[in-house]
Amino acid sequence: MKKIYYILIVCFIASNFGLNDAYASSLNNENINQAKVQISSFLEKVVKTFLENLKKEYLNSDVKLNEKNESLAGKKILIDPGHGGTNPGAVSYGFREVDNNLAVSLKLKTLLEKQGANVLLTRYEDENIAERGSSLREELQARVDISREYQPDIFVSIHTNSNENPNIQGAMTFYYDEESKKLANSIQTGLINSIKATDKGIAKENFYVLRNSEIPAVLVEMGFITNKNEAEKLNSDNYRDLIAQGISKGISEYFSK
C-alpha cells in the first residue's frame, strides 16, 4: 500500500509541476516538452516497478486464495472440529478448546474450497453430533459414521492440546496407519512453517476416530491451551488464519506427491 501512496504523491507533484504557470512561463516550449517526457518516463518506471513487486509478492505467498490448486481440485475432505455441545474440551485462562477448533476448521474449509476441494465439516456450530445424552463413544462413532457416508479422500480432526504443566507448548499431529503418517508429516510441516511454534512432531496414536477410519486420517493438536502465551495466540484471529494456511499447505503437499 505504501507504494501506491508514493505513486499518487509523485503524480500529484508532477501534475502540479506541469500546470504551474509561473514555472512554465520561465521555460521555452522545447524545455517544457522535455520536462513532460522525463516526468512521463519516470512515472512509467515507478508504476512498472510497483506492478513487478506486487506480482512477486503474490507468487511468493504460500496460499493463493483465489487460485485453483491442481492437487486439491475435486478432492473430498472431511474436517472434524473436535468436541462440541456438552463437551467443550479443554478450558484454560478463560478460553475453550471447542471455540478454537471450530474457528480454525471454518477458515480451513474456506481456504480449501477456494483451491478447488470439496469440503464437509462434521459440525458447523457448537453442538453435539450424536443425540444429546449419548456417550463419548457414541459421539466419536457419529463422526466416523459421517466419514463413511461422505467417503472423503482424507479425514482431518482439529483439536487444542492441554497439559498439567503450563510451560509445555507446541503443535503436533497424530496418525494411526502408514498412509496417514504421510498425511501427518505433510500437515505438521506446513503448520510449523506457518505458525513458527515449537515442533512437537508426529506420533502414532490409538484415537477412536483414527483407528476406525477407512481412509487416511490425522488429528491435529494446534497448540496448548494450558500455556498462557499459546492460549492467547489460539484465540487470535490472525493466528487462526496462519494455522488454517499451514494445514491447507500441508494437505496440498500431500496430494501433490
C-alpha positions as CSV (number, residue, x, y, z in Angstrom):
1,M,0.0,0.0,0.0
2,K,2.9,2.4,0.7
3,K,4.0,2.1,-2.9
4,I,0.5,3.2,-4.1
5,Y,0.7,6.3,-1.9
6,Y,4.2,7.1,-3.3
7,I,2.8,6.9,-6.8
8,L,-0.1,9.2,-6.0
9,I,2.2,11.7,-4.4
10,V,4.5,11.7,-7.5
11,C,1.6,12.0,-9.8
12,F,0.3,15.0,-7.8
13,I,3.7,16.7,-7.8
14,A,4.1,16.1,-11.5
15,S,0.7,17.3,-12.4
16,N,1.2,20.5,-10.4
17,F,4.7,20.9,-11.9
18,G,3.3,20.7,-15.4
19,L,0.4,23.2,-14.6
20,N,2.5,25.7,-12.7
21,D,2.1,28.8,-14.9
22,A,4.9,30.8,-13.1
23,Y,7.4,28.0,-13.7
24,A,6.1,27.2,-17.2
25,S,6.5,30.9,-18.3
26,S,10.2,30.7,-17.4
27,L,10.7,27.9,-19.9
28,N,10.5,27.7,-23.6
29,N,8.3,25.2,-25.4
30,E,11.2,22.8,-26.0
31,N,12.2,22.7,-22.4
32,I,8.6,22.2,-21.3
33,N,8.2,19.3,-23.7
34,Q,11.4,17.7,-22.5
35,A,10.2,18.0,-18.8
36,K,6.9,16.4,-19.7
37,V,8.7,13.5,-21.4
38,Q,11.0,13.0,-18.4
39,I,8.1,13.1,-16.0
40,S,6.1,10.6,-18.1
41,S,9.1,8.3,-18.3
42,F,9.7,8.4,-14.6
43,L,6.1,7.7,-13.7
44,E,6.1,4.8,-16.1
45,K,9.1,3.2,-14.4
46,V,7.6,3.7,-11.0
47,V,4.3,2.0,-12.0
48,K,6.2,-0.8,-13.7
49,T,8.3,-1.4,-10.6
50,F,5.3,-1.4,-8.4
51,L,3.5,-4.0,-10.6
52,E,6.5,-6.2,-10.7
53,N,6.9,-6.2,-6.9
54,L,3.2,-6.8,-6.5
55,K,3.5,-9.8,-8.8
56,K,6.5,-11.2,-6.9
57,E,4.7,-10.9,-3.5
58,Y,1.7,-12.7,-4.9
59,L,3.8,-15.5,-6.4
60,N,5.8,-16.0,-3.2
61,S,2.7,-16.2,-1.0
62,D,2.0,-19.7,0.5
63,V,-1.7,-19.7,-0.2
64,K,-3.2,-18.2,-3.3
65,L,-6.8,-17.8,-2.1
66,N,-8.5,-17.3,-5.4
67,E,-6.5,-19.7,-7.5
68,K,-7.4,-23.3,-8.2
69,N,-4.9,-25.9,-7.0
70,E,-4.5,-28.9,-9.3
71,S,-3.5,-31.1,-6.4
72,L,-6.7,-30.2,-4.5
73,A,-9.2,-29.9,-7.3
74,G,-12.1,-32.3,-6.8
75,K,-10.7,-33.8,-3.6
76,K,-13.2,-34.6,-0.9
77,I,-12.0,-33.6,2.5
78,L,-13.8,-34.1,5.8
79,I,-12.8,-31.7,8.6
80,D,-13.7,-32.6,12.2
81,P,-13.8,-29.7,14.7
82,G,-13.1,-31.6,17.9
83,H,-15.7,-31.7,20.8
84,G,-18.8,-29.5,20.8
85,G,-22.1,-29.1,22.6
86,T,-22.0,-30.6,26.0
87,N,-18.3,-31.3,25.6
88,P,-16.2,-28.1,25.4
89,G,-12.9,-29.9,25.5
90,A,-10.0,-28.3,27.4
91,V,-10.7,-25.0,29.2
92,S,-8.0,-22.7,30.4
93,Y,-7.4,-19.0,31.0
94,G,-11.0,-18.3,30.1
95,F,-10.6,-19.9,26.6
96,R,-12.4,-23.0,25.4
97,E,-10.9,-25.7,23.1
98,V,-14.2,-26.1,21.3
99,D,-14.2,-22.5,20.1
100,N,-10.6,-22.7,18.7
101,N,-11.4,-25.9,16.9
102,L,-14.5,-24.7,15.1
103,A,-13.0,-21.3,14.2
104,V,-9.9,-22.8,12.6
105,S,-12.0,-25.5,10.9
106,L,-14.2,-22.9,9.2
107,K,-11.2,-21.0,8.0
108,L,-9.6,-24.2,6.7
109,K,-12.8,-25.1,4.8
110,T,-12.8,-21.7,3.1
111,L,-9.2,-22.0,2.0
112,L,-9.5,-25.5,0.7
113,E,-12.7,-24.7,-1.2
114,K,-11.1,-21.7,-2.9
115,Q,-8.4,-24.1,-4.2
116,G,-11.0,-26.4,-5.7
117,A,-11.6,-29.0,-2.9
118,N,-15.0,-30.3,-1.8
119,V,-15.1,-29.9,2.0
120,L,-17.5,-31.0,4.6
121,L,-17.4,-30.4,8.4
122,T,-18.7,-32.8,11.0
123,R,-20.3,-29.8,12.7
124,Y,-20.8,-26.1,11.9
125,E,-21.8,-24.9,15.3
126,D,-21.1,-25.6,19.0
127,E,-23.2,-28.7,19.1
128,N,-23.1,-32.4,19.7
129,I,-23.1,-34.6,16.6
130,A,-24.7,-37.7,18.2
131,E,-28.1,-37.3,20.0
132,R,-28.0,-35.4,23.2
133,G,-27.2,-37.6,26.2
134,S,-25.1,-40.0,24.1
135,S,-21.9,-41.5,25.4
136,L,-18.5,-40.2,24.4
137,R,-18.0,-43.4,22.3
138,E,-21.3,-42.7,20.5
139,E,-20.3,-39.1,19.9
140,L,-17.0,-40.3,18.3
141,Q,-18.7,-43.0,16.3
142,A,-21.1,-40.4,14.9
143,R,-18.0,-38.7,13.4
144,V,-16.8,-41.9,12.0
145,D,-20.3,-42.6,10.5
146,I,-20.2,-39.2,8.7
147,S,-16.8,-40.1,7.2
148,R,-18.1,-43.5,6.0
149,E,-21.2,-41.9,4.5
150,Y,-19.4,-39.0,2.8
151,Q,-16.4,-41.1,1.7
152,P,-13.8,-38.4,1.6
153,D,-10.2,-38.7,0.4
154,I,-8.9,-37.7,3.8
155,F,-10.2,-37.0,7.4
156,V,-8.6,-34.2,9.4
157,S,-9.6,-33.7,13.1
158,I,-8.8,-30.3,14.6
159,H,-8.0,-30.1,18.4
160,T,-6.3,-28.0,21.0
161,N,-4.0,-29.7,23.4
162,S,-3.6,-29.4,27.2
163,N,-1.2,-30.4,29.9
164,E,-0.8,-30.1,33.7
165,N,2.5,-28.4,33.1
166,P,1.7,-24.8,31.9
167,N,5.2,-24.5,30.3
168,I,4.6,-27.1,27.7
169,Q,3.7,-25.7,24.3
170,G,3.8,-26.5,20.6
171,A,1.9,-28.2,17.8
172,M,1.8,-31.9,16.9
173,T,-0.1,-34.2,14.6
174,F,-1.3,-37.8,15.3
175,Y,-1.9,-40.7,12.9
176,Y,-2.7,-44.4,13.1
177,D,-1.5,-46.2,9.9
178,E,1.3,-45.7,7.4
179,E,-0.6,-43.8,4.8
180,S,-2.0,-41.5,7.4
181,K,1.6,-41.0,8.6
182,K,2.4,-39.4,5.2
183,L,-0.5,-37.0,5.6
184,A,0.5,-36.2,9.2
185,N,4.1,-35.4,8.1
186,S,2.9,-33.0,5.4
187,I,0.4,-31.2,7.6
188,Q,2.9,-30.9,10.5
189,T,5.5,-29.4,8.2
190,G,3.1,-26.9,6.7
191,L,1.7,-26.0,10.2
192,I,5.1,-25.4,11.8
193,N,6.3,-23.4,8.8
194,S,3.3,-21.2,9.1
195,I,2.9,-20.5,12.8
196,K,6.6,-21.0,13.8
197,A,5.5,-22.8,17.0
198,T,7.5,-25.5,18.9
199,D,7.6,-28.5,16.7
200,K,6.4,-31.5,18.8
201,G,6.4,-33.7,15.7
202,I,4.1,-36.5,14.7
203,A,3.2,-39.6,16.6
204,K,1.2,-42.8,16.2
205,E,-1.9,-42.8,18.5
206,N,-4.8,-45.2,19.0
207,F,-7.5,-42.5,19.0
208,Y,-11.0,-43.7,18.2
209,V,-11.6,-41.6,15.1
210,L,-8.2,-42.6,13.7
211,R,-8.2,-46.3,14.3
212,N,-11.8,-46.6,12.9
213,S,-11.1,-44.6,9.8
214,E,-11.2,-46.3,6.4
215,I,-9.2,-43.5,4.7
216,P,-6.1,-41.5,5.7
217,A,-6.9,-39.7,8.9
218,V,-5.0,-37.4,11.2
219,L,-5.7,-35.5,14.4
220,V,-4.0,-32.1,14.6
221,E,-3.2,-30.5,18.0
222,M,-2.8,-26.8,17.2
223,G,-1.2,-25.8,20.5
224,F,-1.6,-26.0,24.3
225,I,-4.5,-24.0,25.8
226,T,-2.9,-24.6,29.2
227,N,0.1,-22.4,28.1
228,K,-0.9,-18.8,28.6
229,N,1.1,-17.4,25.7
230,E,-0.2,-20.1,23.3
231,A,-3.8,-19.9,24.6
232,E,-3.9,-16.2,23.8
233,K,-2.5,-16.8,20.3
234,L,-5.0,-19.5,19.7
235,N,-7.8,-17.0,20.5
236,S,-6.3,-14.6,17.9
237,D,-8.0,-14.4,14.5
238,N,-4.7,-13.7,12.8
239,Y,-3.0,-16.8,14.4
240,R,-6.0,-18.9,13.4
241,D,-5.5,-17.7,9.9
242,L,-1.9,-18.9,10.0
243,I,-2.9,-22.3,11.4
244,A,-5.5,-22.8,8.6
245,Q,-3.0,-21.7,6.0
246,G,-0.4,-24.1,7.3
247,I,-2.7,-27.1,7.4
248,S,-4.1,-26.2,4.0
249,K,-0.5,-26.1,2.6
250,G,0.2,-29.5,4.2
251,I,-2.9,-31.0,2.7
252,S,-2.0,-29.6,-0.7
253,E,1.6,-31.0,-0.4
254,Y,0.2,-34.5,0.5
255,F,-2.0,-34.7,-2.6
256,S,0.8,-33.4,-4.9
257,K,3.1,-36.3,-4.1
